[in-house]
Amino acid sequence: MSLYGDLFKYRQRPARSPLEDFLTEALADILNRLPTRIVAGLCEDVLFRNRSAYSTEELKRVLKTLARAPHVCWSTQVPAPHGGRTGLADIVLEAGEDRTPLLVIENKVNAPIARRDIESSPPRQVKLPSASDGYRENDQLRDYARWLRLRAGEGSPCGLVLVSLGTPAPADFFDGDCESWGGVSLRGSCRWPDLYKWLRNLTKKEGAEKNSDVPAWVALSHEFTQFLEEKEMATKSVTSADLAAAHIFSKSFRHFEDSFTRVRDAVDAAWTSQVGKFASRRNQPVCNFDSDVAIVWDWGYLSDREFGVNTKKWHIGWGVLFESPTGWWDNVTISQPTAVIILSTDEADFPAEDIPADRLPIGWTLAKSEAGEVEMLYAKPLSAVVTDIESFSEELSAWVISKLPEVRQNFEEVARRLK
C-alpha cells in the first residue's frame, strides 16, 4: 500500500466525500512542492489541455504571471463569497506578496456540480433549474469564476479548472461566452487519469522508480500515483470485470431505485410523525452505491435543531451491506448480506464513544473506524429482515420503522452529553 493509502482512513459520508477532501489536500501539497517550471508544464499539458475557445492568449498571460511571481502558494478550502453565498474553493493558486488569486481548481470524483438557487424565484417557491431559466448561471463553478474575477481584478489573468473522475463539466463550460462565466475566459477541464498519467511519466523521468535518492516532490508524486491506482482512478477504460458487472447491474438498478424510493417514503412519514421532518434532500438520489465499500443505502439528515442541540449534521442511514468494510468498523464482522441502520454525524460533535454499553438498546453497537470515528450501528442478516424478496421494500421499511424509537433514544442519549 502507498504512503497515501496508509494515511487515508476516512470513509464516505452522506454529504461529505473524504476521498475528494483527501485528494484536494494531497494534490495541493504536491503542487506547493513542484518547481515553477513543472507547474507551467502541468498547466499546458494537463489542466488546460482541454480549454475554452479563444483562451490561448489568456493561458500565456497566466503562465507569464506565474513565472514572474516572486512567491506562489496553493491554498485549500478558500472561502469564495458571491451573491450572498460563501462556497469553499478547493484549491486556489495565489501569486505575489499580495496573494492575488491566479487559478481556482475544483476537484470532483463523481459528485455533481452543485446547483445554486435561482435568484429570481419567488420566496419559498421551488423552481426546477434548467438552462432556459438560468440554471447554467447558478452553479458552483460559475460562482467561483465570478469570485475569482472580482479578486483577481478586471483585466488581470486568471483561470478556472475542473479536475474530475466522472463528473462532466457544465454544457457551456468550453464554448460559453466570457461574460456568462463572470469574465473568466480561461476555463480548463481534465480527468484524474490524465493527471495520473502526467505525474507517472514525470516521476519516471525523474528516476523515482529506480532511485530512492530523489527530491521530496518526486517521491511524494510517485506515492500519489500509486494511491490513485489503489483507488482505481488511474485509467479511463473499463475492464472486462466492469463490463460483466455492468451487464448484470444495468438490469437491476431500476429495481433498487424503485424499492428504495418506497422505503424512503415510508421511513420519512414515520419519522415525521414521531420526531419531525428530515432536512431537504434536493439532488440526493434515493439509492446510493458506495464504490469503496459494498453497500447500497439511503439516509436522512435531521433538521437544524432536535433534542435541544444542534443536529444539522446528524443523519440516519439504512440499507444493505454486503461485506465487512475495511477501515470502517474494526469491531464489526459481516459474513453475509446484512441490513443496517447507521447513526452518525459529519462533524466531531457526536460523543457516542462515551455512552456505556448498558445505555444502548439491545443489539446496538458502537462501531469504531480506523480513523477513530464512532458511529452507532444496528445490523441484522438481510434474510432475517426480508423473508419474502417480493416484499423487499415493505419488509425493509417496516424493520427500519420498528427501530425508530430506539434511534430516537440513541440520539437523545448523545444529545444529553452535549448539553
C-alpha positions in Angstrom: 0.0 0.0 0.0 1.2 3.5 -0.8 2.0 6.2 1.8 -1.2 8.0 0.9 -3.1 4.7 1.2 -1.8 4.4 4.8 -2.8 7.9 5.6 -6.3 7.8 4.1 -8.5 6.2 6.8 -11.8 8.1 6.4 -14.8 6.7 4.7 -17.6 8.2 2.6 -20.2 10.3 4.4 -23.7 11.1 3.2 -22.9 14.7 2.5 -19.2 14.7 2.5 -16.6 13.0 0.4 -13.5 12.3 2.4 -11.8 11.0 -0.7 -12.4 14.3 -2.5 -11.1 16.2 0.5 -8.1 14.0 0.9 -7.2 14.2 -2.9 -7.6 18.0 -2.7 -5.2 18.3 0.3 -2.7 15.8 -1.2 -2.7 17.5 -4.6 -2.2 20.9 -3.1 0.7 19.7 -1.0 2.4 18.3 -4.1 1.7 21.4 -6.1 3.3 23.5 -3.5 6.5 21.4 -3.8 6.7 21.4 -7.6 9.2 23.7 -9.2 7.6 26.5 -11.2 8.7 25.2 -14.5 7.0 21.9 -13.7 3.8 23.7 -12.8 3.8 25.5 -16.1 4.1 22.2 -17.9 1.2 20.8 -15.8 -1.0 23.8 -16.8 -0.2 23.4 -20.5 -0.2 19.6 -20.8 -3.0 18.7 -18.4 -5.1 21.3 -16.6 -5.7 23.4 -19.7 -5.1 20.9 -22.5 -8.9 20.9 -22.9 -9.9 24.5 -22.6 -12.4 27.1 -23.5 -12.4 28.6 -27.0 -10.2 31.5 -27.8 -8.3 31.3 -24.5 -4.8 30.6 -25.7 -3.6 34.1 -25.2 -5.1 34.2 -21.7 -3.2 31.0 -20.8 0.0 32.6 -22.0 -0.7 35.6 -19.7 -1.3 33.2 -16.7 1.9 31.3 -17.3 3.9 34.6 -17.7 2.4 35.8 -14.4 3.3 32.5 -12.7 6.9 32.6 -14.0 7.4 36.2 -12.8 5.7 35.9 -9.4 8.3 36.2 -6.5 6.0 33.9 -4.4 3.2 31.4 -5.2 1.1 29.4 -2.8 -1.6 26.7 -3.4 -4.2 27.1 -0.7 -7.1 24.8 0.0 -10.7 25.3 1.1 -10.6 29.1 0.4 -13.9 31.0 1.2 -15.3 32.3 -2.0 -18.3 34.5 -1.2 -20.6 35.6 -4.0 -24.2 36.5 -4.3 -25.0 36.1 -0.7 -23.4 32.6 -0.7 -20.0 31.5 0.5 -18.6 28.4 -1.1 -15.2 26.9 -0.5 -12.9 26.8 -3.5 -11.0 23.5 -3.3 -7.6 24.8 -4.4 -6.6 28.4 -5.2 -3.2 29.4 -6.7 -2.2 32.7 -5.1 0.6 34.7 -6.7 2.8 37.5 -5.4 3.2 39.1 -2.0 -0.4 40.2 -2.0 -1.6 36.6 -2.8 -3.7 37.6 -5.7 -5.8 34.6 -7.0 -4.5 33.3 -10.3 -6.2 29.9 -10.7 -9.1 28.1 -9.0 -9.2 24.3 -9.2 -12.4 22.5 -8.3 -11.9 18.8 -7.5 -14.6 16.2 -8.1 -14.6 12.4 -8.1 -18.2 11.6 -9.0 -20.2 14.2 -7.2 -22.3 16.5 -9.4 -21.6 20.2 -9.8 -23.6 21.9 -7.0 -26.6 23.9 -8.2 -27.4 27.2 -6.7 -30.9 28.6 -6.1 -32.4 30.6 -8.8 -32.2 34.1 -7.5 -35.3 35.3 -9.5 -37.5 32.6 -8.0 -40.3 33.9 -5.6 -39.5 33.2 -1.9 -40.3 29.7 -0.7 -41.2 28.6 -4.3 -39.4 25.6 -5.7 -38.3 26.1 -9.2 -36.7 23.3 -11.2 -33.4 24.5 -12.7 -32.8 24.3 -16.4 -30.6 26.0 -19.0 -33.5 28.1 -20.2 -34.5 29.6 -16.9 -31.0 30.3 -15.6 -29.6 27.1 -14.2 -26.4 27.4 -16.1 -25.9 30.8 -14.5 -26.4 29.4 -11.0 -23.9 26.7 -10.3 -20.9 26.2 -8.1 -18.3 26.7 -10.8 -19.8 29.9 -12.1 -19.9 31.3 -8.5 -16.2 30.6 -8.2 -15.5 32.2 -11.6 -17.3 35.4 -10.5 -15.4 35.4 -7.2 -12.1 34.8 -9.0 -12.6 37.7 -11.4 -13.6 40.0 -8.6 -10.5 39.1 -6.5 -8.0 39.0 -9.4 -9.2 42.3 -10.7 -10.6 43.4 -14.0 -8.2 42.6 -16.9 -5.8 40.5 -14.8 -5.0 37.0 -16.0 -6.8 34.1 -14.2 -8.3 30.7 -14.9 -10.7 28.1 -13.7 -10.1 24.3 -13.7 -12.3 21.3 -13.1 -10.5 18.1 -12.2 -12.8 15.1 -12.0 -13.2 11.4 -12.4 -16.7 11.0 -13.6 -18.3 14.5 -13.2 -18.8 16.2 -16.5 -18.2 19.9 -17.0 -21.3 22.1 -17.5 -22.7 22.1 -21.0 -21.3 25.6 -21.8 -18.1 25.3 -19.9 -15.9 25.4 -23.0 -18.0 27.4 -25.5 -19.9 29.7 -23.2 -19.2 33.4 -23.6 -16.8 35.1 -21.2 -19.5 37.3 -19.7 -21.7 34.4 -18.7 -18.7 33.0 -16.8 -18.1 36.1 -14.7 -15.4 37.5 -17.0 -13.1 34.4 -16.8 -12.2 33.4 -20.4 -9.7 30.7 -19.5 -11.6 27.5 -18.3 -10.0 24.1 -18.4 -11.0 20.6 -17.5 -9.1 17.3 -17.1 -9.7 13.9 -15.6 -7.9 12.3 -12.7 -6.5 9.6 -15.1 -4.9 12.4 -17.2 -3.3 13.8 -14.1 -2.1 10.4 -13.1 -0.5 9.7 -16.4 1.3 13.0 -16.4 2.6 12.5 -12.9 3.6 9.0 -13.5 5.6 9.9 -16.6 7.2 12.8 -14.8 8.3 10.8 -11.8 9.6 8.0 -14.0 11.6 10.6 -15.9 13.0 11.9 -12.6 14.1 8.4 -11.6 11.5 7.7 -8.8 11.2 4.0 -9.8 14.9 3.3 -9.9 16.5 5.7 -7.4 15.3 6.3 -3.8 17.6 9.4 -3.5 15.2 11.8 -5.3 13.7 15.2 -4.2 10.7 15.0 -1.9 8.3 16.2 -4.6 9.4 13.4 -6.8 9.0 10.7 -4.1 5.6 12.1 -2.9 4.3 12.4 -6.5 5.3 8.8 -7.1 3.4 7.7 -3.9 0.4 9.7 -5.0 0.3 7.9 -8.4 0.2 4.6 -6.5 -2.6 5.9 -4.4 -4.6 6.8 -7.5 -4.0 3.3 -8.8 -5.3 1.8 -5.5 -8.4 4.0 -5.7 -9.0 2.9 -9.4 -8.5 6.5 -10.6 -5.6 5.8 -12.9 -7.5 4.6 -16.0 -10.3 5.9 -18.2 -11.1 2.5 -19.6 -13.4 -0.1 -18.1 -12.2 -3.6 -17.5 -13.8 -6.9 -18.6 -14.9 -7.3 -14.9 -16.5 -3.9 -15.1 -18.4 -4.8 -18.2 -19.6 -8.1 -16.7 -20.8 -6.4 -13.5 -22.5 -3.6 -15.5 -24.4 -6.1 -17.6 -25.9 -7.6 -14.5 -26.4 -4.3 -12.7 -28.0 -2.4 -15.6 -31.0 -4.7 -15.3 -31.2 -4.3 -11.5 -30.7 -0.6 -11.0 -34.3 0.4 -11.6 -35.5 -2.2 -9.2 -33.2 -0.8 -6.5 -34.2 2.7 -7.2 -38.0 1.9 -7.0 -37.6 -0.2 -3.9 -35.5 2.4 -2.0 -38.0 5.1 -3.1 -40.7 3.3 -1.3 -38.5 2.7 1.8 -37.6 6.4 1.9 -41.3 7.5 1.7 -42.3 5.1 4.5 -39.4 6.0 6.8 -39.9 9.7 6.2 -43.6 9.5 7.1 -42.8 7.6 10.3 -40.0 9.9 11.4 -42.2 12.9 10.7 -45.0 11.6 12.9 -42.6 10.6 15.7 -40.0 13.5 15.7 -40.0 15.9 12.8 -39.3 16.3 9.2 -35.9 15.4 7.7 -33.9 18.2 6.1 -34.3 18.8 2.4 -32.9 16.1 0.2 -32.7 18.1 -3.0 -30.4 16.5 -5.6 -29.9 13.4 -3.3 -30.6 10.1 -5.1 -32.8 7.6 -3.2 -30.4 4.8 -4.0 -26.7 5.4 -3.2 -23.9 3.0 -4.0 -20.5 3.4 -2.3 -17.9 2.1 -4.7 -15.2 1.9 -1.9 -17.5 -0.3 0.2 -20.0 -2.8 -0.9 -23.1 -1.1 0.4 -26.4 0.3 -1.1 -28.1 2.7 1.1 -30.1 5.9 1.7 -30.1 8.5 4.5 -31.9 11.4 6.0 -30.4 14.4 7.8 -32.2 15.7 10.9 -33.5 19.3 10.9 -31.3 22.0 12.4 -32.3 21.6 16.0 -33.7 18.4 17.5 -33.4 17.1 21.1 -32.4 20.5 22.3 -29.0 20.6 20.5 -27.7 21.4 17.0 -28.4 18.4 14.9 -27.9 19.8 11.4 -25.2 17.4 10.5 -26.7 14.3 12.2 -28.1 11.6 10.0 -29.9 8.2 9.9 -28.8 5.8 7.3 -30.3 2.5 6.2 -29.5 -0.1 3.6 -27.8 -3.3 2.8 -24.1 -4.0 3.5 -22.6 -6.9 1.5 -19.2 -7.5 3.2 -17.1 -6.3 6.1 -15.8 -2.8 5.1 -12.1 -2.4 5.5 -11.4 0.7 7.6 -15.0 1.3 8.5 -15.8 -0.6 11.6 -12.9 -2.6 13.2 -15.2 -4.4 15.7 -17.9 -5.4 13.2 -17.8 -8.5 11.0 -20.1 -9.1 8.1 -20.3 -12.6 6.6 -23.5 -12.3 4.5 -25.8 -9.5 3.1 -26.8 -7.5 6.1 -29.5 -4.9 6.8 -28.0 -2.0 8.7 -29.1 1.2 10.4 -26.3 3.8 10.9 -26.4 6.9 13.2 -23.6 9.4 12.8 -22.7 12.9 12.0 -20.5 14.8 9.5 -18.7 16.7 12.3 -16.9 15.9 15.5 -19.8 16.8 17.9 -21.2 13.2 18.2 -19.8 11.9 21.5 -21.2 8.4 21.2 -18.0 6.9 22.3 -18.7 7.9 25.9 -22.0 6.1 26.0 -21.8 2.9 28.2 -22.9 -0.3 26.6 -25.8 -0.7 29.1 -27.2 2.6 27.9 -27.7 1.3 24.4 -30.8 -0.6 23.3 -30.2 -4.3 22.9 -28.5 -5.1 19.6 -26.9 -1.7 19.0 -23.2 -1.4 18.7 -20.7 1.5 18.9 -18.8 0.9 15.6 -15.3 2.3 15.5 -13.3 3.1 12.4 -9.5 3.0 11.9 -9.6 6.8 11.9 -11.2 6.9 15.3 -14.7 7.8 14.2 -17.5 6.3 16.2 -21.0 5.5 14.8 -24.0 3.8 16.2 -24.9 0.7 14.3 -27.7 -1.9 14.3 -27.1 -4.8 12.0 -29.2 -7.9 11.2 -28.8 -10.6 8.5 -30.9 -9.5 5.5 -32.5 -12.9 5.3 -34.0 -12.3 8.8 -35.3 -8.9 7.9 -36.7 -9.6 4.4 -38.2 -13.1 4.4 -40.1 -12.6 1.1 -37.9 -10.9 -1.5 -41.0 -9.8 -3.4 -41.8 -7.6 -0.4 -38.3 -6.2 -0.1 -39.2 -2.6 0.3 -42.2 -3.2 2.6 -40.2 -5.5 4.9 -37.1 -3.4 5.0 -39.0 -0.2 5.7 -41.1 -1.9 8.4 -37.8 -3.1 10.1 -36.3 0.4 10.0 -39.5 2.0 11.3 -39.7 -0.5 14.1 -36.2 0.7 15.2 -37.1 4.4 15.1 -38.0 4.6 18.8 -34.5 3.2 19.6 -33.0 5.6 17.1 -34.6 8.4 19.0 -33.4 7.0 22.3 -29.8 6.9 21.0 -30.0 10.4 19.7 -31.3 11.7 23.0 -28.5 9.9 24.8 -26.0 11.6 22.6 -27.7 15.0 23.0 -27.6 14.7 26.8 -23.8 14.7 26.5 -23.8 17.9 24.5 -25.9 19.9 26.9 
